[in-house]
Amino acid sequence: SGKPWHHIEYRPYGGYITIQAGSQQYILAVHHGASASMINEKGDLKKLQNIYPDAECYLMGHNHFLGSWKNMVRSYNIHNDKKPVDKVVHLVRTGSFLEWADYSQRKLYPPQPTGSAILKLYTDQHLMAVDDSDKIGHGVFLKNS
């Protein structure tokens, strides 16, 4: 069909993905998603976070919602005098490239912006940013600070 993202294989199950960006390694958790809930867009992302607790970014689609949130999580590093370690994690609903489909209208799902979140991974420091500003994004962009 000529669209650059159509070569991506559909995978119904989730899992970890690690990405090496320059000297930095990022751990993502991904899942297609299952719920069409537009009331609680973060609900399934929280489930994903519980299943894959070591990720620093959680990405999910399915309901066509485009949005992102940051959360702080605390863990304890047994190799660092058992001191608490706080880190930022990103929760991302990845959006869609579909227009307001007939089935969505029949089920009273509201129309959603067309596009996807853009994940920016820095290559020289461990820093991640998510842009969900209704842009059409393709892939992962690596950025030097």
Summary of the structure (lengths in Angstrom):
residues: 145
radius of gyration: 16.4
end to end distance: 36.1
largest distance: 56.8
contacts: 358
relative contact order: 0.19
helix: 10%
strand: 40%
